[in-house]
Amino acid sequence: MMLKRSSVIDNEFMEEALRASDLSDILDKVVSGTRLSREDGIRLYETNDILGLGFLANMVREKKNGDYAYYIYNQHINYSNICTNLCKFCAFGKKEGDSQAYEMGIDEIVKKIKERMGEPIKEVHIVGGCHPELPYSYYIDMLKAIKEVRPDIHIQAFTCVEIAHIAKIGGKTIEQTLEDLVDAGLGSIPGGGAEVFSPRIRERLCPEKLPGDEWIKVAKIAHRLGLKSNATMLYGHIETIEERVDHLIALRQAQDETGGFMCFIPLAFHPKNTGLEEIAPTSGIDDIKNIAVSRLMLDNFPHIKAYWVMLGPKMAQIALSFGADDMDGTVLEEKITHMAGAETSQALSNKEIEYLIKSAGRIPVERDTLYNVINIID
Ligand code: V47
């Protein structure tokens, strides 16, 4: 049985309840479209009124995206896990020479693309470690080779951290590097590597990684060159609520300047096999709060993604009523979260995603990477 939206949340009842609560001033701001402050963000993270918070986030979600919930038919390729950064939260990155270290030749990457030629894949999502040896030409040739066998596919590749690394390897500026990558077939940039921008967090967890302000700089350069990108925040480790809110505000400020971000994805930390194994996995309440608060704080981001690989399909489905309007996609095959203990499957079929969306009372919309509508499944 498919639920009607009105039976999920009773708007009048919820609005009345919120008016009588200590979130009433935030309700006024959301209704009038007034930007939320840092203090508002902190209060939203601190509230135990999870339904009130969800109602507020859902108002923004429905204003921006109605009942639509987007997904994409995509494929993930993690070309190498060899990484100079070795961040404490990451189970994927390995030192060169480690028994679990790997790198794919370009022929191997092309083979992975060819294996799925019969499927209507719209996007290939490519990320890897900051490999100390792979030459600049590897990244260029990889994109060209993929485009040669599958010219119709959109390549979303290389986080801002990788872009800065590739530029360094090639002795080029970020601008030159991005121009070369675009000429070779790059379509857009994924949101990884942002973690939490706070220098305190980066110093403790990923001192070798590109600093937060540099990550933002790379994203802004990309946007000014006409590329779109995504943004993420890795939550549920040692970050404070204030650090989360500051991260969101830094992204909001960058978006005010360039308008180049398409989507924000809160990433739930998975501790297994990482240097932070003693930390408990995120709770459902924290997961849903991160979706809702990011929807409310990031008033200039068109989309909030509930990444089912990290949240689990069921929590991602609930997130569609708490601010999220995107489920990512079919994915196959993901390594970063699975090496850190994720128990989700490697892939969902489009039919499974459509079922999750429909049974959450939303309308599935198959999209391309840039959120052009391919098919509304009503
Ligand atoms: O940058 C690393 C994170 C990111 C762990 O742009 C971890 O649409 C959880 O950014 N537990 C890569 N997370 C994934 C990513 C992404 C995924 C899906 C869609 C998009 C998009 C982007 O994963 C890394 C890092 O922040 N990560 N280790 C871990 N143990």
Residues whose N, C-alpha, C, O or C-beta is under 5 A from the ligand:
A	BS01	V47	F89 C90 A91 P190 G191 G192 G193 E195 N230 T232 L234 L267 A268 F269 H270 Y307 I336 A340
